[in-house]
Amino acid sequence: MRKLYVLLLAAVLLTLGGQVPAQAAENGEWAVYPAASRLGSRPYFYLSADPGTTVTDQVTVSNKTGAPLTFRIYGADAYNTERDGGFAVRTQQEKQTGPGAWITPRRTRITVPARSSVTVPYTLTVPADAEPGDHPGAVVALDERIAAAGGGVAVGVRRAVAARVYLRVTGPTVPALAVEDVTLAQDRPLIPGAGPSSALVSYTLHNRGNVTLHPRVALRAEGLFGRTLLDRDLARIPAELLPRQKIRLTERWTGSPQLDWGEVTLTATAKDVRESARVSFLALPWLAAATVLTGGAAALWALWLRRRRAPRT
């Protein structure tokens, strides 16, 4: 059976809830980072350019193994993953519309000797009609080797490490954030008090502007008469939400009420922006709900029978 080859981009994802780590991207075998400047080493590329101009910089690939390694060097656009909102970059086969299309390395294939480094100059040419704001991307070093995935699966893996590029195209910046499609799914015991209850709050966090945001989200729940049931800051939030990206997130509310009527509010904040969205809920134990529905149906049936049997005048 022919192997299926896939590309695994390593060391370019962020875990949720933390700050962006200020260190070179690496996977233990090789590292990719901006070449040192007079200001000292840089963890990422922080660039600013006008539309229609070209920026020149250099990327360094460091081989930490005892054997030579050969890499493909290319530019890539960045995005937030659907799974957890982490920072990721597109593969070489995917369509590039931002920095991935604008970055041109002087060498697209390099061999780095054992325990050595190679620096590759590149240019980044911003189109004259480029939109102002942030355009995140990366310079990627893709290992040419194809490794077995293991576990008895016929899959080959090609690994890559990327140095992030945070490019800002000059012009008006518009921060905008939205909380969309808030839903609440309840998990309650059949009999009130017979077991724990919980609810799953789902929502979409959408960066509608043209700058990268570092969002914070607060979850608040109120019951009847405005009683506060829950009020906390959420931890499982992406460290950065890239422009025009949206992610679907969930939060488990353990100990949600088994009998109550209220509202859940999600409030997202970032620099100069604050947006909220709400969803109402009715917490009613399944047994009580079934009793109410059965009783209501029986009452309607009895009323219908009484009207049917009533003498007509």
Phi and psi in degrees as GROMACS dihedral restraints (atoms count N, CA, C in turn):
[ dihedral_restraints ]
;  ai    aj    ak    al  type     phi  dphi    fc
    3     4     5     6     1   -69.7    20    10
    4     5     6     7     1   139.2    20    10
    6     7     8     9     1   -71.8    20    10
    7     8     9    10     1   146.6    20    10
    9    10    11    12     1   -97.6    20    10
   10    11    12    13     1   120.7    20    10
   12    13    14    15     1   -98.3    20    10
   13    14    15    16     1   130.2    20    10
   15    16    17    18     1  -127.4    20    10
   16    17    18    19     1   160.4    20    10
   18    19    20    21     1  -105.0    20    10
   19    20    21    22     1   125.0    20    10
   21    22    23    24     1  -110.2    20    10
   22    23    24    25     1   115.7    20    10
   24    25    26    27     1   -89.0    20    10
   25    26    27    28     1   113.4    20    10
   27    28    29    30     1  -101.1    20    10
   28    29    30    31     1   151.6    20    10
   30    31    32    33     1    62.9    20    10
   31    32    33    34     1    27.9    20    10
   33    34    35    36     1  -121.1    20    10
   34    35    36    37     1     3.9    20    10
   36    37    38    39     1  -102.0    20    10
   37    38    39    40     1   148.1    20    10
   39    40    41    42     1  -105.9    20    10
   40    41    42    43     1   140.7    20    10
   42    43    44    45     1   -77.1    20    10
   43    44    45    46     1   152.9    20    10
   45    46    47    48     1   -69.5    20    10
   46    47    48    49     1   147.3    20    10
   48    49    50    51     1    89.6    20    10
   49    50    51    52     1   -17.5    20    10
   51    52    53    54     1   -97.6    20    10
   52    53    54    55     1   174.6    20    10
   54    55    56    57     1   -86.6    20    10
   55    56    57    58     1   161.7    20    10
   57    58    59    60     1   -67.1    20    10
   58    59    60    61     1   120.9    20    10
   60    61    62    63     1   -72.3    20    10
   61    62    63    64     1   131.9    20    10
   63    64    65    66     1   -90.1    20    10
   64    65    66    67     1    75.0    20    10
   66    67    68    69     1  -154.8    20    10
   67    68    69    70     1   163.7    20    10
   69    70    71    72     1   -67.1    20    10
   70    71    72    73     1   147.4    20    10
   72    73    74    75     1   -76.7    20    10
   73    74    75    76     1   128.5    20    10
   75    76    77    78     1  -155.6    20    10
   76    77    78    79     1   163.5    20    10
   78    79    80    81     1  -126.0    20    10
   79    80    81    82     1    15.3    20    10
   81    82    83    84     1    96.7    20    10
   82    83    84    85     1   -23.2    20    10
   84    85    86    87     1  -107.6    20    10
   85    86    87    88     1   -36.8    20    10
   87    88    89    90     1  -149.7    20    10
   88    89    90    91     1   157.4    20    10
   90    91    92    93     1  -128.6    20    10
   91    92    93    94     1   152.1    20    10
   93    94    95    96     1  -132.5    20    10
   94    95    96    97     1   126.8    20    10
   96    97    98    99     1  -158.3    20    10
   97    98    99   100     1   160.1    20    10
   99   100   101   102     1   -62.4    20    10
  100   101   102   103     1   141.6    20    10
  102   103   104   105     1   -62.1    20    10
  103   104   105   106     1   145.7    20    10
  105   106   107   108     1   -62.0    20    10
  106   107   108   109     1   142.9    20    10
  108   109   110   111     1  -118.0    20    10
  109   110   111   112     1  -178.4    20    10
  111   112   113   114     1   -64.5    20    10
  112   113   114   115     1   -19.3    20    10
  114   115   116   117     1   -86.7    20    10
  115   116   117   118     1     2.3    20    10
  117   118   119   120     1   100.1    20    10
  118   119   120   121     1   178.1    20    10
  120   121   122   123     1   -68.0    20    10
  121   122   123   124     1   150.3    20    10
  123   124   125   126     1  -121.5    20    10
  124   125   126   127     1   135.7    20    10
  126   127   128   129     1   -72.3    20    10
  127   128   129   130     1   -35.2    20    10
  129   130   131   132     1  -137.4    20    10
  130   131   132   133     1   170.3    20    10
  132   133   134   135     1   -87.4    20    10
  133   134   135   136     1   120.9    20    10
  135   136   137   138     1  -113.8    20    10
  136   137   138   139     1   106.0    20    10
  138   139   140   141     1  -122.6    20    10
  139   140   141   142     1   150.6    20    10
  141   142   143   144     1  -136.0    20    10
  142   143   144   145     1   135.8    20    10
  144   145   146   147     1  -152.5    20    10
  145   146   147   148     1   151.5    20    10
  147   148   149   150     1   -83.3    20    10
  148   149   150   151     1   152.9    20    10
  150   151   152   153     1   -56.4    20    10
  151   152   153   154     1   137.9    20    10
  153   154   155   156     1    83.7    20    10
  154   155   156   157     1     5.6    20    10
  156   157   158   159     1  -110.0    20    10
  157   158   159   160     1   167.8    20    10
  159   160   161   162     1  -122.6    20    10
  160   161   162   163     1   134.8    20    10
  162   163   164   165     1  -111.9    20    10
  163   164   165   166     1   138.9    20    10
  165   166   167   168     1  -114.3    20    10
  166   167   168   169     1   134.8    20    10
  168   169   170   171     1  -150.4    20    10
  169   170   171   172     1  -176.1    20    10
  171   172   173   174     1  -138.8    20    10
  172   173   174   175     1   142.1    20    10
  174   175   176   177     1  -117.2    20    10
  175   176   177   178     1   141.5    20    10
  177   178   179   180     1  -112.2    20    10
  178   179   180   181     1   134.0    20    10
  180   181   182   183     1  -114.2    20    10
  181   182   183   184     1   122.6    20    10
  183   184   185   186     1  -112.6    20    10
  184   185   186   187     1   124.0    20    10
  186   187   188   189     1   -93.5    20    10
  187   188   189   190     1   118.5    20    10
  189   190   191   192     1  -100.3    20    10
  190   191   192   193     1     3.5    20    10
  192   193   194   195     1   -95.5    20    10
  193   194   195   196     1   177.3    20    10
  195   196   197   198     1   -94.7    20    10
  196   197   198   199     1    14.5    20    10
  198   199   200   201     1  -139.5    20    10
  199   200   201   202     1   154.6    20    10
  201   202   203   204     1   -63.0    20    10
  202   203   204   205     1   147.7    20    10
  204   205   206   207     1  -129.3    20    10
  205   206   207   208     1   140.9    20    10
  207   208   209   210     1  -113.3    20    10
  208   209   210   211     1   134.7    20    10
  210   211   212   213     1  -129.3    20    10
  211   212   213   214     1   151.4    20    10
  213   214   215   216     1   -95.3    20    10
  214   215   216   217     1   132.5    20    10
  216   217   218   219     1  -110.6    20    10
  217   218   219   220     1   127.2    20    10
  219   220   221   222     1  -154.7    20    10
  220   221   222   223     1   162.2    20    10
  222   223   224   225     1   -92.9    20    10
  223   224   225   226     1   152.1    20    10
  225   226   227   228     1  -145.7    20    10
  226   227   228   229     1   148.5    20    10
  228   229   230   231     1   -78.0    20    10
  229   230   231   232     1   153.1    20    10
  231   232   233   234     1  -108.4    20    10
  232   233   234   235     1   156.9    20    10
  234   235   236   237     1  -156.3    20    10
  235   236   237   238     1   168.0    20    10
  237   238   239   240     1   -92.6    20    10
  238   239   240   241     1   132.3    20    10
  240   241   242   243     1   -69.6    20    10
  241   242   243   244     1   148.5    20    10
  243   244   245   246     1   -69.4    20    10
  244   245   246   247     1   -29.4    20    10
  246   247   248   249     1   -66.8    20    10
  247   248   249   250     1   -46.8    20    10
  249   250   251   252     1  -145.2    20    10
  250   251   252   253     1     5.8    20    10
  252   253   254   255     1    80.1    20    10
  253   254   255   256     1    10.7    20    10
  255   256   257   258     1   -67.8    20    10
  256   257   258   259     1   160.1    20    10
  258   259   260   261     1   -77.9    20    10
  259   260   261   262     1   125.3    20    10
  261   262   263   264     1  -140.6    20    10
  262   263   264   265     1   163.4    20    10
  264   265   266   267     1  -125.7    20    10
  265   266   267   268     1   155.2    20    10
  267   268   269   270     1   -78.6    20    10
  268   269   270   271     1   153.7    20    10
  270   271   272   273     1   -75.4    20    10
  271   272   273   274     1   167.5    20    10
  273   274   275   276     1   -65.6    20    10
  274   275   276   277     1   -25.9    20    10
  276   277   278   279     1   -81.4    20    10
  277   278   279   280     1   -17.1    20    10
  279   280   281   282     1   -80.4    20    10
  280   281   282   283     1   158.3    20    10
  282   283   284   285     1   -71.6    20    10
  283   284   285   286     1   132.1    20    10
  285   286   287   288     1  -109.7    20    10
  286   287   288   289     1   133.8    20    10
  288   289   290   291     1  -123.4    20    10
  289   290   291   292     1   -10.8    20    10
  291   292   293   294     1  -117.6    20    10
  292   293   294   295     1  -129.7    20    10
  294   295   296   297     1   -54.3    20    10
  295   296   297   298     1   -30.5    20    10
  297   298   299   300     1   -60.7    20    10
  298   299   300   301     1   -31.1    20    10
  300   301   302   303     1   -90.3    20    10
  301   302   303   304     1   -17.9    20    10
  303   304   305   306     1   -96.9    20    10
  304   305   306   307     1   -18.2    20    10
  306   307   308   309     1   -86.7    20    10
  307   308   309   310     1   130.2    20    10
  309   310   311   312     1  -128.5    20    10
  310   311   312   313     1   103.0    20    10
  312   313   314   315     1   -70.4    20    10
  313   314   315   316     1   146.3    20    10
  315   316   317   318     1   -66.1    20    10
  316   317   318   319     1   -32.1    20    10
  318   319   320   321     1  -128.4    20    10
  319   320   321   322     1   129.7    20    10
  321   322   323   324     1   -98.2    20    10
  322   323   324   325     1    -5.4    20    10
  324   325   326   327     1  -143.2    20    10
  325   326   327   328     1   125.4    20    10
  327   328   329   330     1  -134.3    20    10
  328   329   330   331     1   152.3    20    10
  330   331   332   333     1  -116.3    20    10
  331   332   333   334     1   122.6    20    10
  333   334   335   336     1  -104.1    20    10
  334   335   336   337     1   119.2    20    10
  336   337   338   339     1   -60.7    20    10
  337   338   339   340     1   163.5    20    10
  339   340   341   342     1   -57.4    20    10
  340   341   342   343     1   135.6    20    10
  342   343   344   345     1    49.8    20    10
  343   344   345   346     1    42.7    20    10
  345   346   347   348     1  -137.0    20    10
  346   347   348   349     1   176.0    20    10
  348   349   350   351     1  -133.4    20    10
  349   350   351   352     1   150.8    20    10
  351   352   353   354     1  -130.4    20    10
  352   353   354   355     1   133.2    20    10
  354   355   356   357     1  -107.0    20    10
  355   356   357   358     1   131.6    20    10
  357   358   359   360     1  -119.8    20    10
  358   359   360   361     1   119.3    20    10
  360   361   362   363     1   -70.2    20    10
  361   362   363   364     1   152.2    20    10
  363   364   365   366     1  -148.8    20    10
  364   365   366   367     1   159.4    20    10
  366   367   368   369     1  -115.8    20    10
  367   368   369   370     1   148.8    20    10
  369   370   371   372     1  -125.2    20    10
  370   371   372   373     1   110.4    20    10
  372   373   374   375     1  -104.1    20    10
  373   374   375   376     1   115.1    20    10
  375   376   377   378     1   -85.7    20    10
  376   377   378   379     1   125.3    20    10
  378   379   380   381     1   -60.3    20    10
  379   380   381   382     1   152.8    20    10
  381   382   383   384     1   -65.1    20    10
  382   383   384   385     1   -25.3    20    10
  384   385   386   387     1  -102.0    20    10
  385   386   387   388     1    17.5    20    10
  387   388   389   390     1   -64.5    20    10
  388   389   390   391     1   139.3    20    10
  390   391   392   393     1   -71.5    20    10
  391   392   393   394     1   142.7    20    10
  393   394   395   396     1   -68.1    20    10
  394   395   396   397     1   160.2    20    10
  396   397   398   399     1   113.1    20    10
  397   398   399   400     1  -166.1    20    10
  399   400   401   402     1   -85.6    20    10
  400   401   402   403     1   139.2    20    10
  402   403   404   405     1  -133.8    20    10
  403   404   405   406     1    86.3    20    10
  405   406   407   408     1   -75.2    20    10
  406   407   408   409     1   146.7    20    10
  408   409   410   411     1  -160.9    20    10
  409   410   411   412     1  -154.2    20    10
  411   412   413   414     1  -166.2    20    10
  412   413   414   415     1   158.0    20    10
  414   415   416   417     1  -106.6    20    10
  415   416   417   418     1   122.0    20    10
  417   418   419   420     1  -109.0    20    10
  418   419   420   421     1   138.4    20    10
  420   421   422   423     1  -111.8    20    10
  421   422   423   424     1   108.5    20    10
  423   424   425   426     1   -99.6    20    10
  424   425   426   427     1   120.6    20    10
  426   427   428   429     1   -66.1    20    10
  427   428   429   430     1   131.3    20    10
  429   430   431   432     1   -76.6    20    10
  430   431   432   433     1   -16.7    20    10
  432   433   434   435     1   -70.0    20    10
  433   434   435   436     1   148.6    20    10
  435   436   437   438     1  -114.3    20    10
  436   437   438   439     1   115.3    20    10
  438   439   440   441     1  -102.3    20    10
  439   440   441   442     1   152.5    20    10
  441   442   443   444     1   -71.8    20    10
  442   443   444   445     1   141.1    20    10
  444   445   446   447     1   -76.0    20    10
  445   446   447   448     1   -23.5    20    10
  447   448   449   450     1    83.3    20    10
  448   449   450   451     1   177.8    20    10
  450   451   452   453     1    72.1    20    10
  451   452   453   454     1    16.1    20    10
  453   454   455   456     1    74.8    20    10
  454   455   456   457     1    10.7    20    10
  456   457   458   459     1   -96.6    20    10
  457   458   459   460     1   132.8    20    10
  459   460   461   462     1   -80.9    20    10
  460   461   462   463     1    68.8    20    10
  462   463   464   465     1  -132.9    20    10
  463   464   465   466     1   131.3    20    10
  465   466   467   468     1   -97.9    20    10
  466   467   468   469     1   146.2    20    10
  468   469   470   471     1  -122.0    20    10
  469   470   471   472     1   129.7    20    10
  471   472   473   474     1  -112.9    20    10
  472   473   474   475     1   124.3    20    10
  474   475   476   477     1  -100.5    20    10
  475   476   477   478     1   153.4    20    10
  477   478   479   480     1  -143.8    20    10
  478   479   480   481     1   154.1    20    10
  480   481   482   483     1  -129.9    20    10
  481   482   483   484     1   141.8    20    10
  483   484   485   486     1  -129.8    20    10
  484   485   486   487     1   140.0    20    10
  486   487   488   489     1   -93.9    20    10
  487   488   489   490     1   122.2    20    10
  489   490   491   492     1   -67.2    20    10
  490   491   492   493     1   146.5    20    10
  492   493   494   495     1  -120.4    20    10
  493   494   495   496     1   115.3    20    10
  495   496   497   498     1  -104.0    20    10
  496   497   498   499     1    97.5    20    10
  498   499   500   501     1  -103.0    20    10
  499   500   501   502     1   132.0    20    10
  501   502   503   504     1  -116.8    20    10
  502   503   504   505     1   121.2    20    10
  504   505   506   507     1   -87.5    20    10
  505   506   507   508     1   126.8    20    10
  507   508   509   510     1   -63.8    20    10
  508   509   510   511     1   148.7    20    10
  510   511   512   513     1   140.6    20    10
  511   512   513   514     1  -174.9    20    10
  513   514   515   516     1   -62.3    20    10
  514   515   516   517     1   135.9    20    10
  516   517   518   519     1  -110.2    20    10
  517   518   519   520     1   138.1    20    10
  519   520   521   522     1  -130.7    20    10
  520   521   522   523     1    96.8    20    10
  522   523   524   525     1   -74.8    20    10
  523   524   525   526     1   132.0    20    10
  525   526   527   528     1  -152.4    20    10
  526   527   528   529     1   133.6    20    10
  528   529   530   531     1  -137.5    20    10
  529   530   531   532     1   142.5    20    10
  531   532   533   534     1  -137.3    20    10
  532   533   534   535     1   145.7    20    10
  534   535   536   537     1  -108.7    20    10
  535   536   537   538     1   120.2    20    10
  537   538   539   540     1  -127.8    20    10
  538   539   540   541     1   156.8    20    10
  540   541   542   543     1    51.9    20    10
  541   542   543   544     1    54.0    20    10
  543   544   545   546     1   -77.8    20    10
  544   545   546   547     1   128.4    20    10
  546   547   548   549     1  -132.4    20    10
  547   548   549   550     1   159.2    20    10
  549   550   551   552     1  -137.9    20    10
  550   551   552   553     1   121.1    20    10
  552   553   554   555     1  -111.3    20    10
  553   554   555   556     1   123.6    20    10
  555   556   557   558     1  -100.6    20    10
  556   557   558   559     1   145.0    20    10
  558   559   560   561     1  -126.0    20    10
  559   560   561   562     1   101.3    20    10
  561   562   563   564     1  -120.8    20    10
  562   563   564   565     1   152.5    20    10
  564   565   566   567     1   -69.6    20    10
  565   566   567   568     1   159.3    20    10
  567   568   569   570     1   -65.0    20    10
  568   569   570   571     1   -40.3    20    10
  570   571   572   573     1  -112.0    20    10
  571   572   573   574     1   131.7    20    10
  573   574   575   576     1   -55.4    20    10
  574   575   576   577     1   131.4    20    10
  576   577   578   579     1    81.0    20    10
  577   578   579   580     1    -2.0    20    10
  579   580   581   582     1   -80.9    20    10
  580   581   582   583     1    -8.5    20    10
  582   583   584   585     1  -177.0    20    10
  583   584   585   586     1   174.7    20    10
  585   586   587   588     1   -73.1    20    10
  586   587   588   589     1   157.4    20    10
  588   589   590   591     1  -125.8    20    10
  589   590   591   592     1   157.4    20    10
  591   592   593   594     1  -153.1    20    10
  592   593   594   595     1   168.4    20    10
  594   595   596   597     1  -141.6    20    10
  595   596   597   598     1   148.3    20    10
  597   598   599   600     1  -111.3    20    10
  598   599   600   601     1   115.3    20    10
  600   601   602   603     1   -94.7    20    10
  601   602   603   604     1   124.5    20    10
  603   604   605   606     1  -119.0    20    10
  604   605   606   607     1   143.2    20    10
  606   607   608   609     1  -159.1    20    10
  607   608   609   610     1   161.5    20    10
  609   610   611   612     1  -111.5    20    10
  610   611   612   613     1   128.8    20    10
  612   613   614   615     1  -102.7    20    10
  613   614   615   616     1   121.6    20    10
  615   616   617   618     1  -125.6    20    10
  616   617   618   619     1   118.8    20    10
  618   619   620   621     1   -86.6    20    10
  619   620   621   622     1   103.7    20    10
  621   622   623   624     1   -92.6    20    10
  622   623   624   625     1    -1.4    20    10
  624   625   626   627     1   -98.8    20    10
  625   626   627   628     1  -164.2    20    10
  627   628   629   630     1  -116.9    20    10
  628   629   630   631     1    18.6    20    10
  630   631   632   633     1  -129.7    20    10
  631   632   633   634     1   151.6    20    10
  633   634   635   636     1   -69.3    20    10
  634   635   636   637     1   135.9    20    10
  636   637   638   639     1  -116.5    20    10
  637   638   639   640     1   151.2    20    10
  639   640   641   642     1  -115.1    20    10
  640   641   642   643     1    86.3    20    10
  642   643   644   645     1   -79.4    20    10
  643   644   645   646     1   156.5    20    10
  645   646   647   648     1  -129.4    20    10
  646   647   648   649     1   142.4    20    10
  648   649   650   651     1  -129.3    20    10
  649   650   651   652     1   132.1    20    10
  651   652   653   654     1  -113.7    20    10
  652   653   654   655     1   139.9    20    10
  654   655   656   657     1  -114.6    20    10
  655   656   657   658     1   126.6    20    10
  657   658   659   660     1  -132.7    20    10
  658   659   660   661     1   136.6    20    10
  660   661   662   663     1  -128.0    20    10
  661   662   663   664     1   134.3    20    10
  663   664   665   666     1  -122.9    20    10
  664   665   666   667     1   142.0    20    10
  666   667   668   669     1  -101.8    20    10
  667   668   669   670     1  -158.9    20    10
  669   670   671   672     1   -57.7    20    10
  670   671   672   673     1   142.6    20    10
  672   673   674   675     1    62.4    20    10
  673   674   675   676     1    24.1    20    10
  675   676   677   678     1    75.5    20    10
  676   677   678   679     1    16.5    20    10
  678   679   680   681     1   -65.2    20    10
  679   680   681   682     1   134.2    20    10
  681   682   683   684     1   -79.7    20    10
  682   683   684   685     1   117.8    20    10
  684   685   686   687     1   -98.7    20    10
  685   686   687   688     1   -28.5    20    10
  687   688   689   690     1  -158.2    20    10
  688   689   690   691     1   139.0    20    10
  690   691   692   693     1  -157.0    20    10
  691   692   693   694     1   101.2    20    10
  693   694   695   696     1  -153.4    20    10
  694   695   696   697     1   154.3    20    10
  696   697   698   699     1   -84.2    20    10
  697   698   699   700     1   138.8    20    10
  699   700   701   702     1   -87.4    20    10
  700   701   702   703     1   141.3    20    10
  702   703   704   705     1   -95.8    20    10
  703   704   705   706     1   -31.6    20    10
  705   706   707   708     1   -85.5    20    10
  706   707   708   709     1    66.8    20    10
  708   709   710   711     1  -122.9    20    10
  709   710   711   712     1   139.1    20    10
  711   712   713   714     1   -61.4    20    10
  712   713   714   715     1   141.8    20    10
  714   715   716   717     1   -62.4    20    10
  715   716   717   718     1   -30.9    20    10
  717   718   719   720     1  -147.0    20    10
  718   719   720   721     1   137.7    20    10
  720   721   722   723     1  -112.2    20    10
  721   722   723   724     1   114.8    20    10
  723   724   725   726     1   -75.1    20    10
  724   725   726   727     1   158.9    20    10
  726   727   728   729     1   -56.9    20    10
  727   728   729   730     1   137.7    20    10
  729   730   731   732     1    63.4    20    10
  730   731   732   733     1    17.6    20    10
  732   733   734   735     1  -100.8    20    10
  733   734   735   736     1   147.9    20    10
  735   736   737   738     1  -133.8    20    10
  736   737   738   739     1   143.6    20    10
  738   739   740   741     1  -134.8    20    10
  739   740   741   742     1   148.4    20    10
  741   742   743   744     1  -100.1    20    10
  742   743   744   745     1   124.2    20    10
  744   745   746   747     1  -124.3    20    10
  745   746   747   748     1   157.4    20    10
  747   748   749   750     1  -132.8    20    10
  748   749   750   751     1   154.5    20    10
  750   751   752   753     1  -141.9    20    10
  751   752   753   754     1   127.2    20    10
  753   754   755   756     1   -85.6    20    10
  754   755   756   757     1   128.2    20    10
  756   757   758   759     1  -105.5    20    10
  757   758   759   760     1    95.4    20    10
  759   760   761   762     1   -81.3    20    10
  760   761   762   763     1   136.1    20    10
  762   763   764   765     1    82.6    20    10
  763   764   765   766     1    24.0    20    10
  765   766   767   768     1   -63.7    20    10
  766   767   768   769     1   155.6    20    10
  768   769   770   771     1   -66.8    20    10
  769   770   771   772     1   147.4    20    10
  771   772   773   774     1   -93.0    20    10
  772   773   774   775     1   -18.0    20    10
  774   775   776   777     1  -146.2    20    10
  775   776   777   778     1   101.3    20    10
  777   778   779   780     1  -171.4    20    10
  778   779   780   781     1   169.8    20    10
  780   781   782   783     1  -142.3    20    10
  781   782   783   784     1   121.3    20    10
  783   784   785   786     1  -164.9    20    10
  784   785   786   787     1  -149.2    20    10
  786   787   788   789     1  -149.0    20    10
  787   788   789   790     1   140.8    20    10
  789   790   791   792     1  -109.1    20    10
  790   791   792   793     1   131.9    20    10
  792   793   794   795     1  -122.9    20    10
  793   794   795   796     1   129.7    20    10
  795   796   797   798     1  -110.5    20    10
  796   797   798   799     1   126.8    20    10
  798   799   800   801     1  -121.2    20    10
  799   800   801   802     1   119.2    20    10
  801   802   803   804     1  -105.8    20    10
  802   803   804   805     1   133.6    20    10
  804   805   806   807     1  -129.1    20    10
  805   806   807   808     1   149.7    20    10
  807   808   809   810     1  -154.5    20    10
  808   809   810   811     1  -173.6    20    10
  810   811   812   813     1   -59.7    20    10
  811   812   813   814     1   119.0    20    10
  813   814   815   816     1    67.8    20    10
  814   815   816   817     1     9.6    20    10
  816   817   818   819     1  -135.4    20    10
  817   818   819   820     1   148.4    20    10
  819   820   821   822     1  -154.1    20    10
  820   821   822   823     1   120.6    20    10
  822   823   824   825     1  -137.0    20    10
  823   824   825   826     1   146.9    20    10
  825   826   827   828     1  -131.0    20    10
  826   827   828   829     1   156.5    20    10
  828   829   830   831     1  -146.7    20    10
  829   830   831   832     1   150.1    20    10
  831   832   833   834     1  -131.5    20    10
  832   833   834   835     1   157.5    20    10
  834   835   836   837     1  -144.8    20    10
  835   836   837   838     1   135.8    20    10
  837   838   839   840     1   -86.4    20    10
  838   839   840   841     1   155.9    20    10
  840   841   842   843     1  -142.7    20    10
  841   842   843   844     1   152.0    20    10
  843   844   845   846     1  -125.6    20    10
  844   845   846   847     1   112.2    20    10
  846   847   848   849     1   -95.7    20    10
  847   848   849   850     1   115.0    20    10
  849   850   851   852     1  -142.0    20    10
  850   851   852   853     1   121.3    20    10
  852   853   854   855     1   -55.7    20    10
  853   854   855   856     1   146.4    20    10
  855   856   857   858     1   -58.1    20    10
  856   857   858   859     1   -41.9    20    10
  858   859   860   861     1   -64.9    20    10
  859   860   861   862     1   -42.7    20    10
  861   862   863   864     1   -65.1    20    10
  862   863   864   865     1   -39.9    20    10
  864   865   866   867     1   -64.1    20    10
  865   866   867   868     1   -41.8    20    10
  867   868   869   870     1   -64.5    20    10
  868   869   870   871     1   -39.5    20    10
  870   871   872   873     1   -63.8    20    10
  871   872   873   874     1   -45.0    20    10
  873   874   875   876     1   -62.4    20    10
  874   875   876   877     1   -44.8    20    10
  876   877   878   879     1   -65.3    20    10
  877   878   879   880     1   -41.6    20    10
  879   880   881   882     1   -65.7    20    10
  880   881   882   883     1   -44.2    20    10
  882   883   884   885     1   -63.0    20    10
  883   884   885   886     1   -41.3    20    10
  885   886   887   888     1   -64.1    20    10
  886   887   888   889     1   -41.9    20    10
  888   889   890   891     1   -64.6    20    10
  889   890   891   892     1   -40.9    20    10
  891   892   893   894     1   -63.9    20    10
  892   893   894   895     1   -40.0    20    10
  894   895   896   897     1   -64.9    20    10
  895   896   897   898     1   -42.5    20    10
  897   898   899   900     1   -63.7    20    10
  898   899   900   901     1   -39.7    20    10
  900   901   902   903     1   -64.6    20    10
  901   902   903   904     1   -43.6    20    10
  903   904   905   906     1   -64.0    20    10
  904   905   906   907     1   -40.0    20    10
  906   907   908   909     1   -64.2    20    10
  907   908   909   910     1   -38.8    20    10
  909   910   911   912     1   -66.1    20    10
  910   911   912   913     1   -41.9    20    10
  912   913   914   915     1   -64.7    20    10
  913   914   915   916     1   -42.2    20    10
  915   916   917   918     1   -61.9    20    10
  916   917   918   919     1   -43.0    20    10
  918   919   920   921     1   -67.1    20    10
  919   920   921   922     1   -33.6    20    10
  921   922   923   924     1   -69.2    20    10
  922   923   924   925     1   -36.6    20    10
  924   925   926   927     1   -87.3    20    10
  925   926   927   928     1   -11.9    20    10
  927   928   929   930     1   -63.6    20    10
  928   929   930   931     1   136.9    20    10
  930   931   932   933     1   -65.1    20    10
  931   932   933   934     1   140.6    20    10
  933   934   935   936     1   -91.5    20    10
  934   935   936   937     1   138.8    20    10
